[in-house]
């Protein structure tokens, strides 16, 4: 019971700091920008950000993310400062700690 209460407290407590609208947006935004910065011939940061936003517009529904260049620049700077790691994880294994009595990683019941 103590383990379950601790897990509830960690998973469902009020989050502090910057709130991400969508983890997939952060992953694609930062990953695309990082790729352009390291491997493309596009040298200016503003052009890299614009191309990142253009790519995101192809992948995501219109209006589902903030496509402002200044906001994106600030969001990328924040992710860099926080040491953001480019990893795609399923929601279940990323956010939940499973009890030794529940070995399932596919279902939460």
VOMI-518028 format. One line per field, with one value per atom (N, C-alpha, C, O): residue in one letter; x, y, z. Coordinates in nm, 3 decimals, always signed. Layout:
# residues N
code <- (A,...)
x <- (X,...)
y <- (Y,...)
z <- (Z,...)
***
This chain:
# residues 109
code <- (X,X,X,X,X,X,X,X,X,X,X,X,X,X,X,X,X,X,X,X,X,X,X,X,X,X,X,X,X,X,X,X,X,X,X,X,X,X,X,X,X,X,X,X,X,X,X,X,X,X,X,X,X,X,X,X,X,X,X,X,X,X,X,X,X,X,X,X,X,X,X,X,X,X,X,X,X,X,X,X,X,X,X,X,X,X,X,X,X,X,X,X,X,X,X,X,X,X,X,X,X,X,X,X,X,X,X,X,X,X,X,X,X,X,X,X,X,X,X,X,X,X,X,X,X,X,X,X,X,X,X,X,X,X,X,X,X,X,X,X,X,X,X,X,X,X,X,X,X,X,X,X,X,X,X,X,X,X,X,X,X,X,X,X,X,X,X,X,X,X,X,X,X,X,X,X,X,X,X,X,X,X,X,X,X,X,X,X,X,X,X,X,X,X,X,X,X,X,X,X,X,X,X,X,X,X,X,X,X,X,X,X,X,X,X,X,X,X,X,X,X,X,X,X,X,X,X,X,X,X,X,X,X,X,X,X,X,X,X,X,X,X,X,X,X,X,X,X,X,X,X,X,X,X,X,X,X,X,X,X,X,X,X,X,X,X,X,X,X,X,X,X,X,X,X,X,X,X,X,X,X,X,X,X,X,X,X,X,X,X,X,X,X,X,X,X,X,X,X,X,X,X,X,X,X,X,X,X,X,X,X,X,X,X,X,X,X,X,X,X,X,X,X,X,X,X,X,X,X,X,X,X,X,X,X,X,X,X,X,X,X,X,X,X,X,X,X,X,X,X,X,X,X,X,X,X,X,X,X,X,X,X,X,X,X,X,X,X,X,X,X,X,X,X,X,X,X,X,X,X,X,X,X,X,X,X,X,X,X,X,X,X,X,X,X,X,X,X,X,X,X,X,X,X,X,X,X,X,X,X,X,X,X,X,X,X,X,X,X,X,X,X,X,X,X,X,X,X,X,X,X,X,X,X,X,X)
x <- (+0.083,+0.000,+0.088,+0.057,+0.197,+0.288,+0.351,+0.366,+0.386,+0.444,+0.345,+0.382,+0.219,+0.116,+0.093,+0.078,+0.091,+0.073,+0.189,+0.169,+0.310,+0.428,+0.422,+0.453,+0.381,+0.370,+0.264,+0.285,+0.150,+0.044,+0.094,+0.064,+0.168,+0.221,+0.318,+0.315,+0.405,+0.503,+0.441,+0.475,+0.349,+0.293,+0.187,+0.180,+0.104,-0.011,+0.003,-0.094,+0.119,+0.135,+0.144,+0.165,+0.129,+0.140,+0.278,+0.378,+0.286,+0.413,+0.464,+0.387,+0.597,+0.658,+0.741,+0.786,+0.762,+0.844,+0.763,+0.640,+0.834,+0.772,+0.688,+0.731,+0.569,+0.479,+0.490,+0.478,+0.512,+0.519,+0.378,+0.305,+0.341,+0.210,+0.201,+0.099,+0.307,+0.306,+0.450,+0.535,+0.478,+0.614,+0.663,+0.782,+0.573,+0.612,+0.657,+0.751,+0.591,+0.632,+0.774,+0.856,+0.804,+0.940,+1.043,+1.150,+1.011,+1.103,+1.132,+1.248,+1.028,+1.046,+1.113,+1.203,+1.070,+1.127,+1.276,+1.357,+1.312,+1.453,+1.536,+1.648,+1.483,+1.555,+1.583,+1.694,+1.483,+1.501,+1.600,+1.689,+1.586,+1.679,+1.822,+1.916,+1.836,+1.968,+2.030,+2.149,+1.950,+1.996,+2.042,+2.148,+1.961,+1.998,+2.124,+2.209,+2.136,+2.251,+2.380,+2.484,+2.373,+2.493,+2.529,+2.648,+2.430,+2.460,+2.417,+2.446,+2.350,+2.304,+2.397,+2.483,+2.376,+2.453,+2.383,+2.434,+2.269,+2.197,+2.269,+2.270,+2.328,+2.415,+2.349,+2.384,+2.253,+2.195,+2.088,+2.010,+2.087,+1.992,+1.848,+1.761,+1.821,+1.684,+1.634,+1.517,+1.721,+1.682,+1.659,+1.568,+1.740,+1.723,+1.590,+1.518,+1.557,+1.430,+1.313,+1.214,+1.322,+1.213,+1.192,+1.078,+1.301,+1.287,+1.230,+1.151,+1.269,+1.214,+1.064,+0.988,+1.020,+0.876,+0.803,+0.692,+0.865,+0.803,+0.784,+0.681,+0.883,+0.873,+0.763,+0.686,+0.756,+0.652,+0.513,+0.418,+0.499,+0.370,+0.326,+0.207,+0.423,+0.390,+0.345,+0.260,+0.402,+0.375,+0.253,+0.182,+0.229,+0.126,+0.010,+0.025,-0.104,-0.224,-0.205,-0.142,-0.258,-0.247,-0.306,-0.415,-0.235,-0.282,-0.253,-0.285,-0.192,-0.165,-0.033,-0.003,+0.045,+0.169,+0.193,+0.136,+0.276,+0.307,+0.413,+0.526,+0.378,+0.473,+0.543,+0.587,+0.552,+0.622,+0.773,+0.815,+0.852,+0.997,+1.062,+1.151,+1.019,+1.077,+1.045,+1.130,+0.920,+0.881,+0.963,+1.010,+0.979,+1.055,+1.201,+1.260,+1.258,+1.396,+1.410,+1.505,+1.316,+1.318,+1.297,+1.362,+1.207,+1.179,+1.302,+1.334,+1.369,+1.490,+1.600,+1.668,+1.617,+1.718,+1.688,+1.780,+1.560,+1.521,+1.554,+1.607,+1.524,+1.551,+1.701,+1.744,+1.781,+1.927,+1.975,+2.056,+1.925,+1.964,+1.929,+2.004,+1.817,+1.772,+1.839,+1.816,+1.922,+1.990,+1.896,+1.908,+1.803,+1.702,+1.768,+1.861,+1.720,+1.771,+1.672,+1.551,+1.723,+1.639,+1.609,+1.686,+1.499,+1.459,+1.308,+1.232,+1.267,+1.124,+1.088,+1.138,+1.003,+0.961,+0.810,+0.740,+0.761,+0.617,+0.569,+0.643,+0.448,+0.392,+0.394,+0.425,+0.361,+0.354,+0.490,+0.498,+0.594,+0.723,+0.792,+0.880,+0.757,+0.820,+0.764,+0.839,+0.633,+0.569,+0.530,+0.501,+0.529,+0.479,+0.585,+0.659,+0.590,+0.673,+0.579,+0.480,+0.612,+0.524,+0.566,+0.685,+0.470,+0.490,+0.551,+0.525,+0.630,+0.680,+0.567,+0.586,+0.447,+0.332,+0.261,+0.177,+0.295,+0.234,+0.348,+0.401,+0.386,+0.497,+0.457,+0.543,+0.331,+0.283,+0.334,+0.324,+0.389,+0.426,+0.336,+0.355,+0.237,+0.146,+0.016,-0.047,-0.025,-0.153,-0.133,-0.042,-0.220,-0.211,-0.308,-0.327,-0.370,-0.461,-0.411,-0.474)
y <- (-0.118,+0.000,+0.125,+0.224,+0.120,+0.234,+0.260,+0.374,+0.151,+0.164,+0.229,+0.315,+0.188,+0.245,+0.392,+0.473,+0.428,+0.568,+0.654,+0.766,+0.601,+0.674,+0.695,+0.803,+0.590,+0.600,+0.701,+0.780,+0.699,+0.796,+0.938,+1.029,+0.957,+1.089,+1.138,+1.255,+1.048,+1.086,+1.109,+1.206,+1.021,+1.028,+1.137,+1.206,+1.154,+1.244,+1.373,+1.449,+1.401,+1.526,+1.642,+1.622,+1.763,+1.882,+1.889,+1.876,+1.911,+1.924,+2.067,+2.163,+2.079,+2.209,+2.240,+2.150,+2.369,+2.410,+2.425,+2.425,+2.438,+2.457,+2.335,+2.221,+2.358,+2.250,+2.226,+2.320,+2.103,+2.067,+2.036,+1.961,+2.092,+2.062,+1.918,+1.853,+1.867,+1.732,+1.683,+1.748,+1.571,+1.518,+1.486,+1.501,+1.442,+1.412,+1.538,+1.535,+1.649,+1.776,+1.812,+1.851,+1.798,+1.828,+1.737,+1.782,+1.610,+1.513,+1.546,+1.549,+1.572,+1.604,+1.740,+1.755,+1.838,+1.973,+1.972,+2.021,+1.915,+1.916,+1.824,+1.859,+1.709,+1.615,+1.671,+1.658,+1.733,+1.792,+1.907,+1.916,+1.994,+2.107,+2.056,+2.106,+1.958,+1.902,+1.840,+1.858,+1.769,+1.709,+1.817,+1.805,+1.921,+2.030,+2.102,+2.139,+2.121,+2.191,+2.112,+2.170,+1.982,+1.899,+1.862,+1.857,+1.835,+1.772,+1.849,+1.804,+1.961,+2.030,+2.144,+2.185,+2.192,+2.309,+2.439,+2.548,+2.429,+2.547,+2.594,+2.524,+2.711,+2.755,+2.847,+2.844,+2.930,+3.023,+2.953,+2.872,+2.988,+2.927,+2.957,+2.871,+3.079,+3.115,+3.031,+2.993,+3.001,+2.915,+2.772,+2.705,+2.725,+2.590,+2.580,+2.480,+2.682,+2.682,+2.687,+2.616,+2.771,+2.780,+2.646,+2.604,+2.579,+2.449,+2.345,+2.260,+2.350,+2.261,+2.280,+2.183,+2.406,+2.434,+2.391,+2.340,+2.411,+2.364,+2.213,+2.162,+2.141,+1.996,+1.954,+1.862,+2.023,+1.991,+2.016,+1.945,+2.116,+2.144,+2.030,+2.008,+1.959,+1.842,+1.723,+1.644,+1.711,+1.595,+1.609,+1.512,+1.730,+1.751,+1.833,+1.910,+1.814,+1.887,+2.037,+2.079,+2.117,+2.263,+2.310,+2.267,+2.396,+2.450,+2.362,+2.401,+2.245,+2.157,+2.190,+2.135,+2.280,+2.323,+2.471,+2.524,+2.534,+2.675,+2.687,+2.641,+2.748,+2.757,+2.894,+2.936,+2.961,+3.089,+3.062,+2.980,+3.131,+3.108,+3.145,+3.074,+3.255,+3.296,+3.195,+3.161,+3.147,+3.046,+2.918,+2.859,+2.877,+2.754,+2.770,+2.678,+2.886,+2.912,+2.902,+2.841,+2.960,+2.954,+2.811,+2.768,+2.738,+2.600,+2.512,+2.429,+2.529,+2.451,+2.486,+2.397,+2.615,+2.658,+2.597,+2.555,+2.592,+2.533,+2.384,+2.334,+2.312,+2.169,+2.142,+2.047,+2.223,+2.208,+2.231,+2.154,+2.336,+2.368,+2.256,+2.230,+2.190,+2.082,+1.949,+1.851,+1.945,+1.820,+1.719,+1.599,+1.767,+1.682,+1.570,+1.594,+1.448,+1.331,+1.290,+1.282,+1.265,+1.223,+1.075,+0.991,+1.042,+0.903,+0.893,+0.970,+0.797,+0.770,+0.658,+0.546,+0.686,+0.586,+0.576,+0.674,+0.456,+0.441,+0.506,+0.512,+0.552,+0.622,+0.534,+0.582,+0.405,+0.319,+0.306,+0.323,+0.276,+0.253,+0.382,+0.381,+0.491,+0.619,+0.677,+0.728,+0.671,+0.742,+0.656,+0.710,+0.526,+0.443,+0.345,+0.286,+0.329,+0.226,+0.111,+0.129,-0.008,-0.121,-0.197,-0.213,-0.241,-0.321,-0.455,-0.505,-0.515,-0.650,-0.750,-0.854,-0.718,-0.806,-0.788,-0.870,-0.682,-0.656,-0.639,-0.529,-0.746,-0.743,-0.693,-0.680,-0.667,-0.624,-0.486,-0.394,-0.472,-0.338,-0.298,-0.192,-0.381,-0.350,-0.288,-0.208,-0.326,-0.279,-0.227,-0.269,-0.136,-0.079,-0.145,-0.096,-0.255,-0.323,-0.460,-0.533)
z <- (+0.000,+0.000,+0.000,-0.068,+0.077,+0.081,-0.056,-0.098,-0.125,-0.258,-0.354,-0.433,-0.347,-0.434,-0.402,-0.494,-0.275,-0.237,-0.285,-0.331,-0.274,-0.321,-0.473,-0.523,-0.545,-0.690,-0.731,-0.823,-0.663,-0.691,-0.667,-0.745,-0.560,-0.527,-0.635,-0.672,-0.684,-0.785,-0.922,-0.990,-0.962,-1.096,-1.109,-1.211,-1.007,-1.018,-0.939,-0.929,-0.882,-0.808,-0.905,-1.025,-0.853,-0.935,-0.996,-0.926,-1.126,-1.195,-1.175,-1.171,-1.165,-1.147,-1.270,-1.340,-1.296,-1.408,-1.536,-1.534,-1.648,-1.778,-1.814,-1.795,-1.864,-1.902,-2.053,-2.132,-2.091,-2.232,-2.282,-2.217,-2.395,-2.452,-2.495,-2.474,-2.554,-2.607,-2.613,-2.675,-2.552,-2.551,-2.692,-2.721,-2.780,-2.918,-2.990,-3.070,-2.962,-3.023,-2.981,-3.065,-2.853,-2.806,-2.871,-2.911,-2.880,-2.939,-3.085,-3.126,-3.163,-3.305,-3.321,-3.404,-3.243,-3.253,-3.223,-3.303,-3.110,-3.070,-3.160,-3.198,-3.194,-3.278,-3.416,-3.467,-3.477,-3.610,-3.604,-3.689,-3.505,-3.491,-3.470,-3.532,-3.384,-3.354,-3.481,-3.507,-3.558,-3.682,-3.781,-3.842,-3.797,-3.888,-3.841,-3.922,-3.711,-3.657,-3.679,-3.709,-3.665,-3.676,-3.820,-3.854,-3.904,-4.032,-4.157,-4.268,-4.143,-4.263,-4.301,-4.223,-4.422,-4.468,-4.427,-4.455,-4.362,-4.314,-4.188,-4.087,-4.192,-4.084,-3.982,-3.864,-4.026,-3.929,-3.846,-3.895,-3.719,-3.626,-3.665,-3.652,-3.712,-3.749,-3.867,-3.870,-3.963,-4.075,-4.029,-4.078,-3.935,-3.880,-3.807,-3.820,-3.730,-3.657,-3.754,-3.735,-3.858,-3.956,-4.026,-4.048,-4.063,-4.130,-4.033,-4.074,-3.907,-3.805,-3.795,-3.791,-3.790,-3.782,-3.909,-3.902,-4.023,-4.149,-4.148,-4.192,-4.098,-4.089,-3.992,-4.020,-3.878,-3.779,-3.836,-3.801,-3.922,-3.984,-4.076,-4.096,-4.131,-4.214,-4.129,-4.171,-4.009,-3.924,-3.834,-3.810,-3.784,-3.684,-3.738,-3.833,-3.676,-3.711,-3.688,-3.591,-3.779,-3.766,-3.634,-3.595,-3.566,-3.440,-3.319,-3.207,-3.340,-3.225,-3.156,-3.050,-3.214,-3.152,-3.184,-3.279,-3.105,-3.125,-3.233,-3.215,-3.347,-3.458,-3.464,-3.571,-3.351,-3.343,-3.331,-3.249,-3.410,-3.411,-3.278,-3.230,-3.217,-3.088,-2.978,-2.897,-2.978,-2.879,-2.899,-2.803,-3.024,-3.054,-3.014,-2.958,-3.041,-3.000,-2.848,-2.798,-2.775,-2.628,-2.579,-2.483,-2.643,-2.602,-2.624,-2.540,-2.736,-2.763,-2.663,-2.612,-2.635,-2.536,-2.400,-2.329,-2.363,-2.235,-2.232,-2.133,-2.341,-2.346,-2.339,-2.274,-2.406,-2.400,-2.257,-2.205,-2.194,-2.056,-1.959,-1.865,-1.983,-1.895,-1.926,-1.856,-2.030,-2.066,-2.128,-2.104,-2.210,-2.273,-2.352,-2.429,-2.334,-2.404,-2.513,-2.489,-2.631,-2.743,-2.731,-2.780,-2.666,-2.650,-2.665,-2.606,-2.745,-2.760,-2.665,-2.679,-2.569,-2.472,-2.473,-2.495,-2.451,-2.442,-2.313,-2.215,-2.313,-2.198,-2.073,-1.964,-2.087,-1.970,-1.901,-1.779,-1.975,-1.911,-1.872,-1.786,-1.933,-1.901,-1.771,-1.688,-1.754,-1.644,-1.524,-1.418,-1.538,-1.431,-1.381,-1.459,-1.252,-1.191,-1.157,-1.087,-1.207,-1.185,-1.059,-1.031,-0.987,-0.868,-0.907,-1.017,-0.819,-0.847,-0.867,-0.929,-0.814,-0.829,-0.963,-1.001,-1.036,-1.167,-1.267,-1.283,-1.334,-1.428,-1.568,-1.655,-1.588,-1.719,-1.753,-1.672,-1.873,-1.923,-2.037,-2.097,-2.069,-2.177,-2.128,-2.198,-2.008,-1.955,-1.814,-1.743,-1.775,-1.641,-1.545,-1.433,-1.584,-1.493,-1.462,-1.386)
***
